[in-house]
Amino acid sequence: MTDAKPVPAAPSAATCSATTTPSHSPLSLDLPLREGTGLINLEIERKFLVANDTWRRDVLKSEHLRDGLIARFGEGKIRVRLTDSRASLTIKGPRNGIIRQEFEYEIPRAHAEQMLQTLCLRDPILEKIRHAVPFGGLTWIVDVYMGPLAGVVFTEVELEHPDQPLQLPPWVGEEVTRDPRFRKHALLPVSRDVVQGEGLRE
């Protein structure tokens, strides 16, 4: 999920409907280009709550993930991840709308295990089952959390550019891409019932 993409403009907030297209925004990403490439590694992603379990019938594959936060820097972070198939170290920059810089590097599994045990002590290790679900020509990721966030379910989809038209699956609920209340560091102190119920809604 770290393919190099041309730098786009960030969109303004979009409302949730059966088909949505983020509107244009005059904001620019204002990031330096890598010398000689003209490209920056970007994550362009939208995040939603999940309305029901009908996505389960279309799952292509599932994988167990463990994530540990090594450090935060401003609005960015460094994370180590261990899955059934690989281990990686990821650096994510600050958000600009639905866009952020992301750099991911595969590392030895033994290194990831050691990092989780010794460098990720400030925040709990987050565990989840990640499901890949195809819809509308894209692969939607459904994350079902375990441990401290047991029962919390989110779905995310990665886009090629922020203005890309998006057809929402029937099992997708409210969009929370821009809502800081639904970021993991904010969710850890609250319960599953608050997250999935009405406690975070105005």
N, C-alpha and C positions, 0 to 999 in steps of 0.2 A: 504494500500500500504506500510506496514511497516513490513512484515513478516521477521522473522529471516532467514538468508541465510548464508552458509559457505562463508568465505572470499575468493574471487577469485582474479586473476590477472587482471590488467586493460589492455584493448586492445589499439592498435594504431588506428588512424583515418581510417574510412572505407568510400569508395565512394558509391554513391547512384546508385542502379540498381534495376532491377526487383526482384532479389534475392541477398541479401548481407550477408556476414559473416565477422564480425570484425576480423582482424588479431591478432595474439598473440603479447604480449609485455613483455619484461623482468621486467617491473615495478611491484612492489608489493604494496599492500594497506598500509602496515606498520601501522596497527591499533592494539591496544591492545585487546585481547579477554576478554569477560566478564567472570569473575571467575566462574568456575563450569559449563559453558555452551559450550565453544569453538565456540560460534556463535556471530555475530554482526548483528544488525539491519541495513540492507542495502537497498538503492534505486539504482537499476540498470536500467537505462532508456535512451532511444534514442528519439530525438526530431527532427521534420521535419516541413517544411512549407507545406501548403495544396495547391495543384495545381488546384483543381476544387471542385464543390459542389456535386459530385455524391455520396459521403459518406452519404448524408442525407437519401437516400432511405433505408439504412441498419441500421439506428439508433435503438438501443434496448431501451435506456432510456436517459433522459436528466434531468439535475438538475442545479439550479441557485446557484452560489458560490460567497461569498464575502471574500476576503483575505486582511489581514492587517499585515504589517511588524512591529513587536514590537522592534526588535533589530538586529544588525549585530555584529558578532564577528569574526574578521579576514575574512575568506572566507565563514563562516557559517552564519546562520540566525535563528531567532525565529519568527514564523508566527502564527497568529490566523486565523482560517477559520470557517465561518458560512455557512451552506448549508441548503437546504430544510428539511433535515432529521437529521442532527447532527451538533455539534460544536466540534472543536478540537484545540489543541495546538501542533505545530510541531516544532521540533528542527532539523535542517539540518546542517551537517558538511561540510567541504571543499570538493571540487570535486577532484577525481582522475580518469581522463578519463571520463567514463560514470557512475562511481560509487561514491556514497557518503553515509555516515551514515545518517540515518533518524530515529527519535523517535517521535511517534505520540500518543497523549493522549486525550481521549474524555473528554470534560468539559461541565458544564451546559451552556445552551444557554444564560442565563442572564449574565454569566461571559464573554462569547464571545462578546456579544453586548457591554458590558461596556468596554472591552479591545479595541474594534474597535473605540469607541467614545473617549477614554481617553489616550490610550497608543500608538495609531497608527497615530500620528499627523505629523510625519516627511515626510512620503510618502503618496500618495493618496491611498485610499481603492480601490483595483482592483476588478471589477465585471466581471463575465463571465458565459456563459451557457456551461456546460460540457456535452458532448454527448459520450456515450459508443457505439462503432462500432466494431463488430466482424469481423476478417479477418485472415485467415491463422492459425487458432487455438489459436489466441490471442485476447485480447480485446484492441483495439486502443481507445485512449481518444482524442477527438477533442474539443478544447477549443475555443469558439467564444467570444471575449472580448467585453465589454461594457465600458461606461465611458471614462476615459483618453486614453484607448487603443481601442476605438470603431472601429470595423471592422477588427482588427488583428485576425488571425486564426492560431493556431498551432495544431499539432497532436503529441502525445507522446505514447510510448508503453513501458511497464515495462517487463524486462526479468528476467529469473531465474539465468543466468550467462552471463558475457560479451561476450563470444564467441558463444552465441546461434545463429544459423542460422535464418535469418529473411527474410520472403517474404513480399515485399512491396505492399500495395494496389495500384490500378491504379490511385487513387486520391492523392497520396502522392508526394510531390515535393522535393526540396533540403533538405538535412540533415543539421541541424544547431546545433547539440548536443554540439559541441566543440567551437562554434562561440560566443564569449562574446558579440557581437553586438546584439544578439537576446535574451539576458537575460532581464528580465522585468525591472530591475533598469536602464538598458541602453536604453530601448525602450521608457520609459516615456517621455523624452524630445523631441522625434521625432514624426512625424505625421504618420497616417495610410498609406498615399501614399508612404512615404519613406520606411516604413517597408515592405509593400507588393509589391512595385515596384522595381526600379533599384537603389534607392538611397544608399542602403547599400552594393551593390555589387561592386567588384573591376573592 
